Amino acid sequence: MKRHTVIDSPYGPLTLVAEDGVLCGLYMTEQRHRPAEETFGPRDATLFGATEEQLEAYFAGELKEFALPLSLHGTPFQRTVWEALRQIPYGETRTYGELAEALGNPTASRAVGLANGRNPIGIIVPCHRVVGANGSLTGYGGGLDRKQRLLNLERAGGVTALF
């Protein structure tokens, strides 16, 4: 059974979703490919203490790598891409082409981009660390402004450095 809560963040409200007690979704407001609210299950903030603590530490620049159990629902290819995203170090970026090459399929950069866009656990599975071939910001489900702010956060080592 799914349950959810909504928490505040420097990037606006974040909806956290768990299935059978394991995080399966982190969605921003007005996020592209955001599931319908009714699929999130009832509100229950009791399941998300560790997630909230780690997100707070990440936003403060104190956490570089999340250590949470995740339940990623998608196709086998999507799950492979999402696992590759988790291997991109904090503060670094990769291009879609570099990810495709790392996955052993250098011609799959568009497919990697599509899978990246369907990432159900934003921030924790760091799809914001993927950029265009020339280093430019390209699509981000939470909006390019948020993507830039998340990259700035990681480069500066904490959200307080952004203001």
Steps between C-alpha positions, in 0.01 A plus 500: 500500500621848415516789745631853460588824669590849383805677642641848453833548327703788358357392162136507601281223638619145437259208497656183637331169416570161655372159406512236772716740702766553228545831316371470144438864410625851558313757297519878472202723437417541133740219412474348157391134517373545855242228575149598603462585870249222554769241418712611798278337764403656832714750683732350758804699608624226734676306223730773378722604793826370352419646159424841648818495711718410201335760275555769765866400529535501119348848472739621773797361306572242770397188303656402169345155453160375606475170688135407473325188378324582174234327296540611139215391275573513129617298205829310530668765282363786712620332820846455344512871413380600848770285658758668275373840619573396857864443400552864393699658783363795697590829333578341162302469179484257212352538154228275366756364254749421776231311690401308187864410439545392863200271455667341198271656240654824370213561256234494774534859626137581411375189677714594800342846493149354493578266790661787689183705458291219653711475817247456782734603783641839410794649693582169673544333161687803361359550151585870542867406445443419133564775245502542124795404280639856512454527877178701472203442723238295326161372609431435865167376631511751786587793270833638381510758780491224762758299307737798497441563869570135589823505299599829667421350840736211437775722360472738797461226763165609644185698438606793719773578247230570237354808669 
